[in-house]
Amino acid sequence: MSGQKRRFLEGGSATPTFIGAGSVFVGNIRSAGDIVVCGEVYGDGDLKGALNLSVTGVWHGFIRARQAIVAGKIAGGLSVEGELEIGRNAVIHGKVSARTIAIAKGAIVDGDIEVTSDSPLLEFEEKRGGHP
C-alpha cells in the first residue's frame, strides 16, 4: 500500500446512497453501489459497492462489501472483498476479513482479523483531523 492513497473511495464517479446522521434504518440492505452511513443500521448488508461508515455511523449486523472505510462502530462483523481501512475511532465487535487491511492506532477490533492475501496487516497513525 506504500505510495498509494489510503482513501480509495475518494474521487468515485457514482453518487453513493446516504444514511444520514440521526437516521435509523431497520432491515437488511442489498446494494449494487456505494453506501455512506452516518446514522444507524439494524440488519445485515450485502454491498456490491463500497462502504464508508463515518465516525457517527453504527451498524448492527454482518456486512459484506467490495471495499470499506470504517470510522464508526460495527456489532456483527465485516467481510471485505478488497481493501479495508479501519480508522482510529472505529470499534468493531466481530470477525473482520479483507484482502488488505490498514488499521489506525487507537482502533478497537474485538474479534478475529483475517487478511485473505499475502499482504501484511498495515498499522498506521491517522493524521487527518476529526474526533480524538
Residue pairs with C-beta under 8 A, 6 or more apart in sequence:
1 100
1 102
1 119
1 122
6 85
6 102
6 124
7 69
7 85
8 50
8 67
8 69
8 83
8 85
9 34
9 50
9 52
9 67
9 69
12 34
12 50
14 33
14 34
14 49
15 33
16 33
16 34
16 35
16 36
16 49
16 50
16 52
17 31
17 33
17 34
17 35
17 36
18 35
18 36
18 37
18 38
19 25
19 35
19 36
19 37
19 38
19 39
19 40
19 41
19 57
20 38
20 39
21 38
21 39
21 54
21 56
22 39
23 38
23 39
23 40
24 39
24 40
24 41
24 42
25 39
25 40
25 41
25 42
25 43
26 42
26 43
27 42
27 43
28 43
28 44
28 45
28 46
28 61
29 35
29 41
29 43
29 44
29 45
29 46
29 47
30 45
30 46
30 47
31 45
31 46
31 47
31 48
31 49
32 48
32 49
33 48
33 49
34 47
34 49
34 50
34 51
34 52
35 45
35 47
35 49
35 50
35 51
35 52
36 52
36 54
37 51
37 52
37 53
37 54
37 57
37 59
37 72
38 54
38 56
38 57
39 56
39 57
39 58
40 57
40 58
40 59
40 60
41 57
41 58
41 59
41 60
41 61
42 60
42 61
43 60
43 61
44 61
44 62
44 63
44 76
45 51
45 59
45 61
45 62
45 63
45 64
45 65
46 64
47 63
47 64
47 65
47 66
48 66
49 65
49 66
50 65
50 66
50 67
50 68
50 69
51 63
51 65
51 67
51 68
51 69
51 70
52 68
52 69
53 59
53 68
53 69
53 70
53 71
53 72
53 73
53 74
53 90
54 71
54 72
55 71
55 72
55 87
55 89
55 130
55 131
56 72
57 71
57 72
57 73
58 72
58 73
58 74
58 75
59 72
59 73
59 74
59 75
59 76
60 75
60 76
61 75
61 76
62 76
62 77
62 78
62 79
62 94
63 74
63 76
63 77
63 78
63 79
64 78
64 79
64 80
64 81
65 78
65 79
65 80
65 81
66 80
66 81
66 82
67 80
67 81
67 82
67 83
67 84
68 78
68 80
68 83
68 84
68 85
68 98
69 84
69 85
69 87
70 78
70 84
70 85
70 86
70 87
70 90
70 92
71 87
71 89
71 90
71 130
72 89
72 90
72 91
73 90
73 91
73 92
74 90
74 91
74 92
74 93
74 94
75 93
75 94
76 93
76 94
77 92
77 94
77 95
77 96
77 111
78 84
78 92
78 94
78 95
78 96
78 97
78 98
79 95
79 96
79 97
79 98
80 96
80 97
80 98
80 99
81 98
81 99
82 98
82 99
82 100
83 98
83 99
83 100
83 101
83 102
84 96
84 98
84 100
84 101
84 102
85 101
85 102
85 103
85 104
86 92
86 96
86 101
86 102
86 103
86 104
86 107
86 109
87 104
87 107
87 126
87 130
88 104
88 105
88 106
88 107
88 126
88 130
89 106
89 107
89 130
89 131
90 104
90 107
90 108
90 109
91 107
91 108
91 110
92 107
92 108
92 109
92 110
92 111
93 110
93 111
94 110
94 111
95 111
95 112
95 113
95 114
96 109
96 111
96 112
96 113
96 114
97 112
97 113
97 114
97 115
97 116
98 114
98 115
98 116
99 115
99 116
99 117
99 119
100 115
100 117
100 119
100 122
101 113
101 115
101 121
101 122
102 122
102 123
102 124
103 109
103 113
103 121
103 122
103 123
103 124
104 123
104 124
104 125
104 126
105 123
105 124
105 125
105 126
106 126
113 121
115 121
